[in-house]
Amino acid sequence: MAVPAISTAADLVNAPLLYKGKVRELYDLGEFFLIVVTDRISAFDYILAPAVPDKGNVLNRLSAFWFDKTRHVLDNHVIHTDVDRLGDVIPAEHREVLRNRIMVTRKAERIDIECVVRGYVTGGGWRQYEQTGAINGIQLPEGLRKNAKLAAPIFTPAAKNDVGHDEDISFAEMADKIGRDLAEQLRDRSLEMYAFARDYCEERGILLADCKLEFGLVDGKLILIDEMFTPDASRFWAKENYALDIEIDSMDKEPVRAYLAGSDWDKNSEPDPLPAHVVEETTRRYREIYQRLTGAELE
């Protein structure tokens, strides 16, 4: 059974709230940050209601899983994920509610580039290719079909915007913004991370179509931050569903997107609450991808 959904942790944490994102909340612990992953779900830049039970649980635990699994490739910001080590920051009566939803991290200087790697021509990349024959300025062969696997993954960065959509940029534009040496490090590490996760996923019957990663600096050292290879930051396809020229049902909040696309919502006003069956199916999707990637059932 899914636990009740958590829309915010503001009343559960005794620490200053620094930032409230669409899903994550960032608290200041002095030497470290505390990240709490809620069950909020967004679409078309709107936070939807109700929240989706177990979503934050899955996102946080999957990020912790991948951060641990890839630490040999590149270090990351995680200190620990143990709610019992936070003392009075999270009172005893709230610890079970936030168990598996917290991450204590080092305070990194965020690099304002979203590092996107694409292994397949789909989503926004496909829309660019249809119009220009290129993705983020990278010219691709003619005649590629939607969802085609690329001969080699490509790095397609975006400049981060805290308000509105991130902006697709070329590698040259990225180098102009942050310097060529750092840009090359981000590109090379992103491609390395994607290759590692892609191979791991394929062994488990999952195709990693694309992903986005974020990096920061601690004492001048490059590390991974935020989340990685979760359903909110990656496009996972079940191998058995792969086909060209169609919209492949991705293993994430697809039930929400499909419901909204089929509704009369104008996408410019607060949407009505999601039906119970859509919320339940979305919870099931998140739990399924966790089980398929880790081999463990979510408690």
Residue pairs with C-beta under 8 A, 6 or more apart in sequence:
2 53
2 54
2 283
2 287
3 53
3 54
3 57
4 53
5 39
5 50
5 51
5 52
5 53
5 54
5 55
6 38
6 39
6 51
6 56
6 97
6 98
6 101
7 38
7 39
7 40
7 50
7 51
8 20
8 25
8 38
8 40
9 25
9 36
9 38
9 98
9 101
10 17
10 20
10 25
12 36
12 90
12 91
12 94
12 97
12 98
13 25
13 27
13 34
13 36
13 89
13 90
13 94
13 98
14 88
14 89
14 90
14 91
15 27
15 28
15 29
15 34
15 89
16 27
16 28
17 25
17 26
17 27
18 26
18 27
18 28
18 33
19 25
19 26
20 26
22 40
22 42
22 47
23 37
23 38
23 40
23 41
23 42
23 55
23 56
23 59
23 232
24 35
24 36
24 37
24 38
24 227
25 35
25 36
25 38
26 33
26 34
26 35
27 33
27 34
27 35
27 36
27 89
28 34
29 89
29 104
31 107
32 79
32 104
32 105
32 106
32 107
33 77
33 104
33 105
33 106
33 107
34 86
34 89
34 102
34 103
34 104
34 105
35 60
35 102
35 103
35 104
35 105
36 56
36 98
36 101
36 102
37 56
37 57
37 59
37 60
37 63
37 101
37 102
37 103
38 51
38 56
38 101
39 51
39 52
39 53
39 54
39 55
39 56
39 57
40 47
40 48
40 51
40 55
40 56
41 47
41 48
41 51
41 52
41 55
41 253
41 256
41 282
42 48
43 253
43 256
43 257
43 260
44 260
44 267
45 164
45 165
46 267
46 270
46 271
48 256
48 271
48 273
48 274
49 273
49 274
50 273
50 274
50 279
52 253
52 279
52 282
52 283
52 286
53 279
53 283
54 283
54 286
54 287
54 298
55 282
55 283
55 286
56 101
57 100
57 101
57 298
58 230
58 231
58 286
58 287
58 289
58 290
58 298
59 227
59 230
59 231
59 232
59 286
60 81
60 100
60 101
60 102
60 103
61 81
61 100
61 290
61 294
61 298
62 227
62 229
62 230
62 231
62 289
62 290
62 293
62 294
63 103
63 227
63 228
63 229
63 230
64 78
64 81
64 103
65 293
65 294
66 197
66 228
66 229
66 230
67 76
67 78
67 224
67 228
68 78
69 200
70 76
70 193
70 196
70 197
70 224
70 228
73 189
73 192
73 193
73 196
74 189
74 192
74 193
74 222
74 223
74 224
75 221
75 223
75 224
76 223
76 224
76 225
76 228
77 105
77 106
77 108
77 216
77 218
77 223
77 224
77 225
78 103
78 104
78 105
79 104
79 105
79 106
80 103
80 104
81 100
81 102
81 103
81 104
83 90
83 95
83 98
83 99
83 100
83 101
83 102
84 95
85 104
86 102
86 104
90 98
90 102
105 225
106 218
106 223
107 218
108 216
108 217
108 218
108 223
108 225
109 216
109 217
109 218
110 214
110 216
110 225
111 178
111 182
111 186
111 214
111 215
111 216
111 217
112 159
112 160
112 177
113 157
113 158
113 159
113 160
113 174
113 177
113 178
113 186
113 215
114 157
114 158
114 159
114 160
114 166
114 212
114 213
114 214
115 155
115 157
115 186
115 187
115 190
115 212
115 213
115 214
115 215
116 155
116 156
116 157
116 158
116 190
116 210
116 211
116 212
116 213
117 153
117 154
117 155
117 156
117 190
117 191
117 193
117 194
117 210
117 211
117 212
117 213
118 125
118 135
118 150
118 153
118 154
118 156
118 209
118 210
119 149
119 150
119 153
119 194
119 198
119 207
119 208
119 209
119 210
120 147
120 148
120 149
120 150
120 207
120 209
120 210
121 129
121 135
121 140
121 144
121 145
121 146
121 147
121 148
121 150
122 146
122 147
122 209
122 210
122 235
122 248
123 209
123 210
123 235
124 168
125 135
125 156
125 210
126 146
126 147
128 134
128 135
128 136
128 168
129 135
129 140
129 144
133 139
133 140
133 142
134 140
135 154
135 156
136 154
136 156
136 157
136 168
136 169
136 170
136 171
137 170
137 171
137 172
138 154
138 156
138 170
140 150
141 151
145 244
145 245
146 244
146 245
146 246
147 209
147 242
147 243
147 244
147 245
147 246
147 248
148 244
153 191
153 194
153 195
153 198
155 171
155 187
155 190
155 191
156 168
157 168
157 169
157 171
157 174
157 186
157 187
158 166
158 167
158 168
158 169
158 212
159 166
159 167
159 169
159 173
159 174
159 177
160 166
161 167
169 177
171 183
171 187
174 183
174 186
175 183
175 184
178 186
182 222
185 222
186 215
186 222
189 215
189 222
190 213
193 211
193 213
193 224
193 228
194 208
194 211
197 208
197 211
197 229
197 234
198 207
198 208
200 293
201 207
201 208
201 236
201 293
202 208
202 239
204 292
204 293
204 295
205 238
205 239
205 240
205 292
206 236
206 237
206 238
206 239
206 251
206 289
206 292
206 293
207 236
207 237
207 238
207 239
207 242
208 229
208 234
208 235
208 236
209 234
209 235
209 236
209 237
209 248
209 250
210 234
210 235
211 228
211 229
211 233
211 234
211 235
212 233
212 234
213 224
213 226
213 228
213 233
214 224
214 225
214 226
214 227
215 222
215 223
215 224
215 225
216 222
216 223
216 224
216 225
217 223
226 233
227 233
229 293
231 250
231 251
231 252
231 253
231 285
231 286
231 289
232 252
232 253
235 250
235 252
236 250
236 251
236 252
236 289
237 248
237 249
237 250
237 251
238 249
238 251
241 248
241 249
242 248
251 285
251 288
251 289
251 292
252 285
252 286
252 289
253 282
253 285
254 285
255 278
255 281
255 282
255 285
256 274
256 278
256 282
259 274
259 275
259 278
260 267
260 271
263 271
263 272
265 271
265 272
287 298
290 296
290 298
291 297
291 298
